[in-house]
Amino acid sequence: MNKLLLTAYGFSTDKIKRAALGLLNIEHSSKACIISTSRPEEKEKHPQMQQIRNDLLEFRLDQVDFLDVEF
């Protein structure tokens, strides 16, 4: 089953980090997709988006991609 965590603040609080870690199953291959809806001129290049990607990789996910829903 796929799981979805929506956050407007990335992993900026311990509560959000705990919720994210609770959704992950480290025993199996895990992937994440980041949908950036702010700063359309920067999208995945925005420093906050890069921080979120790095946080997910630190959670030991195998793959983190960005999805552009605008185009």
Secondary structure, DSSP 4 states (H G I P E B T S, - for coil): -------SSTT-SHHHHHHHHHH--TTS--EEEEE--S-TTTGGGSHHHHHHHHHHHHTT-SEEEEE-S--
